[in-house]
């Protein structure tokens, strides 16, 4: 699916104490705002540089919070999804 098509489906969702599991059935609790595409999942960067985040594959949660996510959508979304992936809890 091309970026423009995905970008048109981006929505901001608020998550409160949502559990994201790893392959060992351990979980980490995530609270904050994330970008979501219905039928695909939450957006995260493939290589976040955070070992815990990589292990549990939590959504992208920018320091700017909801405002930063709004700015991404307002700017047209992402130019490419090559470095992004979709995760679900």
Secondary structure as UniProt FT lines:
FT   HELIX           3..7
FT   TURN            8..9
FT   STRAND          11..21
FT   TURN            23..24
FT   STRAND          27..37
FT   TURN            38..40
FT   STRAND          41..45
FT   HELIX           51..56
FT   TURN            63..64
FT   HELIX           65..74
FT   TURN            75..76
FT   TURN            82..83
FT   STRAND          84..87
//
